[in-house]
Amino acid sequence: LEVFMNQLVAMGEYHEAHPEEPRSYLEASLIIFIGVFGLPMLYRSASILVTLIDGYYTQMICAGLASVVFEKALALPAGCAPRSAEDPDDEDQQHSSTPNVIQIVNVDIIMCWSGLFKAAIMLVLSPLMILILLSMLVARIHFAGLVGFLYCVPA
């Protein structure tokens, strides 16, 4: 908003200095267009890119871990699944009601790895964003901005 207002002031001063020339609203229009459409679109594009990277690597890692778990499970003895307490003699009911160890571990792998890279990227970018916002705050309200920022920092 300040850039737009400064552009309008500069445009007014230029028009006062050169009244015979027509006003050009191109710069002001570009500033509004970039501010209203460009910055949100940049954020959305970056968010989509991070989500795609996260999904790609999550699927690669989950598939690799699932195949390793499956290979290790092949070496497990046949009776390692937990027994049902209802009727230990009924084999069909036991296999349908007891959870499969491989399925349980695969679900745990997917639940643990989904969103990990997105969180890691956000963790890496957060200090940079904090420094940028702090510098903007201090540039605006000087010492009061620094004191306000330090008030928010945990002890």
N, C-alpha and C positions, 0 to 999 in steps of 0.2 A: 504494500500500500504506500509506503514511504517513497519507493522508487517511482511509482506512478504519480504521486503528488509532486515530487521534485521535477519530473518530466513536464507536468502541466505548468509549474511555475517557470521553468526554463523556456517553455514554449510561449508563455505569456510575455516574458521579458524579451524574447527574440522578436515577437510580433510588435511590441512597443518600439524596439530599436529599428525595425524594418516594416513599417505599416503597409508599404506597397506590395509586399509579397504575401501570397495566400498562406493560410495556416495549413500545416501538414499534421494530420492526426495519425499517421502511420506508426510512429514510435510508441505513442500512447496505446494504440490498438494492439500492437505487438506485445507490449508489457502486460496488458489485461489478458490477452489470449494465452500467453505463456503462464501467467499466474493462475488463471482459472482452469485451463485445460492441460497445460504442459506438466506442471509439477505433480498434480494428482495422477496423471498418466505415467509419469516416471516412477512414482511410488508403486503404482499398480503393476507396472512391468517388472520392476525389481522384485516385488513380492512373488509374482508368478514365476520368475526365474529361480528364486530361492526355493520355492515349493517344488518345481520340476527337478532341480538338482537333488533336493532331499528325497523325493520319491524314487529317482533313478538309483541313487546309491543305497537307499534303504532296501529296495528290491534286490539289488545285487548282493548286499551283505546278508539279508535274510535268506535268500536262496542258497548262498554258500554255507551259512550256518545250519540251515535245515538239512542240506545234503550231508554235512558232517555228522549231525545228530542222527540221521537215518543210518549212515554207515556204522556209527557206534552202536545204535540200537540193534543192528543185525547180529552183533556179537553178544547181546544180552540173552540169558536163558529164557526159555519159553514161558516159564511160570513166574516171571518177575512182576506181572501186573497185579495190582491189589485185588484181593478176593472180596466178593460181595458177602455181606453178613446175612442177607435174606435167605437164600437157599444155595448152599455151596455145592449141591449135587447137580443142579440144573446148569449144564454147560452153555446152552443157547442164551439163557437169561444172563449168565455171568459175562459173556462176551459182548452183549448188547448194552448192559448197564454200567460196566466198569469203564473208566476212562483209559484211553490208550496213552502210554507214556510219551510216545513220539508226538502225538497231537498236542498234549499238554505243553511239552517243551517248545514245539513250533509256535503255538499261540503266544507263549511267553517271549519268544524271540521277536515276533512281529510287534507285540505290544511295547517291548523295551526299545526297539530300534526306530519305530515310526516317530518322526519328528525330531530325531536327534541332530541331524545336520542343520535343520532350520534353527534349532535352539543354539547350536554351536556358532553359526554365522551371526545370529543376533548377539550372542555373547561377545564375539570378537568386535562387532561394530558398535556396541553400546558405549564403550569408553570414548570412541571418536565422536559419537553423537553428543555425548555429555560435554565434551570439551568445546565443540562447536556452539552448543546452546549456551554454555557458560560464557564464552567469549562474546556472544551476542548480548547476553544479559549485562555483562560488565560494561560493554561499549555503550549501552543505553542508559543505565542508571548508576554506573561507576561503582563506588565503594558499597553502596546499599545492595547492589546486585550480588557482589561477592559475599557480603554478610548473609543475605538471604539464601544463597547457595550453600554456604557453610552450615546454616541452620538445618538444612535438609540432609546433610551428610551424617550418617550414624556415627556415634562416638565409639 
